[in-house]
Structures are given as structure tokens and as C-alpha cells.
Amino acid sequence: MTPISPRRIQTTPGGYAFETREDAQRRINETYAGRGFEVFGLDADWEKDTVASKDGWWHNLINSSYIIDLKTLTEIPDGPAVNKRKD
């Protein structure tokens, strides 16, 4: 797994964060269609690790989180794409 740099996130909003795969795909379709973007998972808590974006309907990541390559999972967890971390 690849952690997102906590130093970068402390000084700027983190990357996009979406509650579901469908929401992530919606944003790709809206802005990045045909450019080869993919949906990845985050090992993060929706309430603690993201905030509503000032730039749109999505959230931004605010805490360092691991990125999960969803294509390598043999079983997809139920529920939101984020909010899978156990504290």
C-alpha cells in the first residue's frame, strides 16, 4: 500500500475523496472522461479523514491514508468506498 504524504496534506487539501465508487466514477465522467483515470479505495474514515470540498460536491482527504488498488482485491467490502479503517 502507498501512503499519501502527510506533509502535503497538512499544507493543502488532499486529493478527491468520494463515499462510493459510483460517486468517484461520476467525477471522472464529469471532468476527466477519456483520460484513463481510475477509481482507487482509501483506508480512511469518512467523518474523520475527509472534509467537504469548497470546490464542488465531493470531499477532500485531510489525513494521511493508504491507497488501495481495488483491482487486486479478491473480495470487495460492502458499504462506502471509504470508512473502512478500524481505530
N, C-alpha and C positions, 0 to 999 in steps of 0.2 A: 504494500500500500504506500502511496505517496502523500506525505503531509503537506498541506498548504502552509507557506511561510507565515508564522505568527507575526513577524516584524512587519510584513507588508499589510497584513490585515489590521494591525493596530493603527496604521497611519492613513489607510484608505479603506473604503468599503471593499469587502471581499467580492468574490465572483457571485454570479447569479445563484440563487437557491430557490427551488420550487418544491412544493409539498407533494406533488405527484409527477410521475413520468409524463403523463398527459399534459400537464402544465409546462414542463420543460420542452416537450415537443411543440407545443403551441408557440412558445417564444422563438424557437428555431424557425418554425414556419413563417412567423411574422417578420423576422428580421434577417435570418441567415439561410433561407431556403436555397438549396443547391450548392452550398459551400462546404459540405462534408462535415458539419457539426454533428456530434453525438451526445446522447444523454448518459451521464455517469451518476452514481449514487454518492451520498455523503454519509459518513459515520458521525452524525450530528443530531442535536436535539432542536427541533423546530422552534420552540419557545425561547431557549437559552442561547442558541448559536446563530440565530438569524434575526434580522430586523426588516421591516417593510422598507422597500426602496423608495427614495424620493423621486426616482426617475420613471416609475411605472408600477404595474400591478404585482410584480414579483417581489421577492425578498433578496437581501444580500447577506452573505456569510460574514459574521463578525468575530468568530473564534476559529482557531486552527482546527481543522478537521481532516480526516483521512478521506481520500477519494477512492471510490470503489468502482472497478470496471465491471459493470453489470453483465457484460457478455461472458465473463468467466464464471459466474455463479451457476451452480447446478440447480439451486432452488431459490426462487425469488421470494423474499419475505412479503407477507401481507401488509397492507396499510401504506401510509405515506412513504415517499422515497427517502425522506429524512426522518428523524425522530427514532432512530434505532440504537442510539448509544445507551448503555446501561451505566449510570453513575454509581 
